[in-house]
Amino acid sequence: MDTTATTEATLGIATARPRRQRVAQLITDVLSPAVLVAGLLLVVAWHSATSAAQALLLGLVAAAAGSFVPITYILRGVRRGRWTDRHVKVREQRKLPILVCLISTLVGTVLLYAVGAPRELVALIASMVASLVLTWPVTVMLRWKVSVHALVAAGAAGALGVVFGPVAWLAWPIAAVVCWSRVVLRDHTVRQVIVGSIIGAVATCALFPALY
């Protein structure tokens, strides 16, 4: 057997694996839950509001509750050494971040309801609360790591489909890519991304439209 060819093939495999992981890491970072939640809430606020000013104000309130406050808490924890990274890969470290996200999103839901925000926006953020209500005890009591990336990606795809119709179903392949990235990076198993996707999809495909 040609030694040179074997060496080149080995190097090719070694190069391909890191490249695959780099792509997966880029997808994980760019399409993180914080980014998708903020973007989704701003889009739905714009779609449901009666004016640009209302859309901006209510969208920022919703995004702050569902994304900005939780990710700020997580990043501060990373800087202080409480969490390994901003995606909080270690299950044992997820108890407080998910709880903070749940409380913050719940407060945002109550606030938006109190100020008379469009029902569509309130229903969406309320469905996010419901998904976290289920995810937190699974993480803490059952000691199982649900993929929040998959949950949010599938939830976002489902919500866009509810709001904009079949044309927004093109978001589902993007959600699938996010799930792929989590498995490639070995941050989650296939079962964990499937369960996360199911929770997110049910929350926005079933509960979200039912609430408004």
Buried (B, 14 or more C-beta within 10 A) or exposed (E): EEEEEEEEEEEEEEEEEEEEBEBBBEBBEEBBBBBBBBBBBBBBBBBBBEEEEBBBBBBBBBBBBBBBBBBBBBBEBBEEEBBEEBBBBEBEBBEBBBBBBBBBBBBBBBBBBEEEBBBBBBBBBBBBBBBBEBBBEBBBEEEEBBBBBBBBBBBBBBBBBBBBEEEBEEBBEBBBBBBBBBBBBEBBEEEBBBBBBBBBBBBBBBBBBEBB
